[in-house]
């Protein structure tokens, strides 16, 4: 099925829903984006309405667009915009990522997308350090693709177990949520076990440090 044929098909409403869900969750974390991708991949494995490569493509582009928008807010937005992006983030975590960013650059963009709760601190650091667009865009695109592949694999697994699209989608959603919860728990325990340090002031601007 070609890209144009898939989008022209009336049953392809799933692609706009997939794109919108991932994009929204990448800007405003109210949607579990990994679960959206896993469900889309599971549906593609069990029904003919969606195509798995297109699911990966749409999810990658949506995640990339959301990251670029978030970076632009951190890069050019004022103090209020930065505080809005940084809500719920720990100041010491953001400062830690900024120090890593100075040493590793684009590698941190890729890793931050894949680690739990790593994306926002990385984009905040990139914006504060005025990271160049020519480096951020390809790194963010690679990160978004690897992220989409990782969560789509969970959907592929559930779609390979069950023939029912509904059952496969539900299982993929549960798998993604469970994996995310476990990773968040491990990450939180590692942060608590690290030596406590004095918290630096929360960033209130997006200009270069």
N, C-alpha and C positions, 0 to 999 in steps of 0.2 A: 504494500500500500504506500503510495507516494505521500509526501507531506501535504501537497495541495488537496489530494483526494481525501485524506484523513480530516483535514479541517473543513472540507466542503460537506462531509457526511453529517447528516443531522444528528447522529448519535454521538458526535465528537464534542458534545458539550462538556465532556470530562476534561478535555485539555484546557479550556478557559478556567474551569473550576480549579484544576490543578495549579495552573499558573497563578491565579488570583490568591489561592490559599497559601502557597509558598511565598509569594511576594508580600502579602499582608503580614504573615508570621515573621518574615525577615526584617520588616520595618517596625511593626508593633507586635511584640511577642505574646500574642493572645491565641495564636493557632499553633498546635504542635506540628511544625512543618515536616519533620521526619515521618510522622504518622501519615501525613497526606501523601508523601512520596511512596511510602511502603504500601499504602492502600491502592494507589494508582498502579503500582507494579503488580500487585496481587490480582487486581482486576484485569490487567493486560494479559496475565498468564491464564486466566480462566474464562475470558470472554473475548469476542472479536471486535468489540467497540473501540478498544485502545490498543496501541502498538507500543511494545516495550521500549524500543529505541527512541520513539517520540516522547514517551513518558520521561526518559532520562534527559532528552534535549530540553523539553519544556521546564522540567524541574531545575535543571542547571541554569537556564536563562533567567528564571524567576528568582532563584537564590542570588545569582550574580547581580541582577538589577536591584534587589533589596539591599545587598551589601554596598553597592555603589551609592545608592541614595543615602544610606546611613553614614557612609564615609563623607559624602558631600556635606551632610548636616554637621558632622564633627569638624570638618575642615573649614567651612565657611560660616557656620551658624554662630550666633552669639552665645553668651553664658547661659541663657535660659534654654536654648536648644541643646547645648551640651549636657546640662543637668537633666533634661528630659531623657536623653539617650542613656545617661549614666545612672538613672534611677535604679535602685536595688543593687548597684555594684559596690564592692568594697574598695575604698580608696587605696589600700595597700596593694590590692590585686592589680589595679590599673597602673600604679607606679612600677610594680614588678614587671608587667608586660612592656611598659615603655623602655625599661632598661634592656630587656631582651630584644626589643625591636631595634634599638640602636646597634646591636651586635649582629643580628641575623636577618633583619629586613623581611624580604618576601617569604622566607621560610615560615616566619611567624604567622603571616597571613594565611598560609595553607593549613598549618597545624591548628591555628585558632578556630578555623571553620569546623574542624573535625572533633575537637575536644569539647566536652560539656562546659557550657558557660564561658567559652573562650572567645567567641566571635565579637561580642560587644567590647570587652576590654581591648582587643587588638585593634578594632576600628577606631576606638577612642584614642589609642596611642598613635595610630597612623595619622589621624586628623590633627592631633596636638603637635606632632613632629613635622607636619606638612609633607608627608610622604608623597613622592612624585606619582602623578597619574600614570605615567608610562610604565611604572613598575607595579603599581597597585592593580591595574586592570587585568593584566595577564595572570598575576598571582591569584587574584580573587576568582577569576574564571576557572583556573585549575582547581582551586579549593572547592568551588561550587560543584564542579563535575565529580570530584572524588567523593564529596558529601552525598550527592545524589546517587551515585553508584552504591555507596555503603548502605543507605537506607532502602534502595530498590532491591538489594539482595535479600533483605528480610521479607519483602513482598514476594520475590521469586520463590523463596523457600516455602512460604505459606501457600502460594498458588500451586506449587508442585505437590503439596500434601492433599489439598482438597480440590474437588472439581467444581464445587459451588462457589460462584463469585462472591456472594454475600459472606459465606463462611471464611473464605480466603482473605477477604478484606478485613473482617473482624479480627482474624488471627494476626494478620500483618500489623494492624493497629496496636493490638495488645503487645506483640513482640517488640515493636518500636518503643512503646511507652515503658515496658519493663527494662529493656536495655538502657534507655535514657535514664531511668530512675537509678539503676545500678551504677552507671557511670557517674551520675551526679553524687551519689552516696560516697563512692570511692574518692572522688575529687574533694568533697567536703571533709572527709576524714583526713586526707593528706594535708589539706590546708590547716586543719586544727592541730595536727601533729607537728607542724613546722613551728620553729621558735617564734614567739610573739614579738613583734617589733612595733615601734612607735608608728602610728598611722600618719602618713603625710597628708597634707591638705588636699581636699578633693579638687580636681581640675575644674576651672570655671571659664576656660577660654580654649579656643581651637588653634591659636597661632603657634608658631614654633616655640619649643621650650627654650 
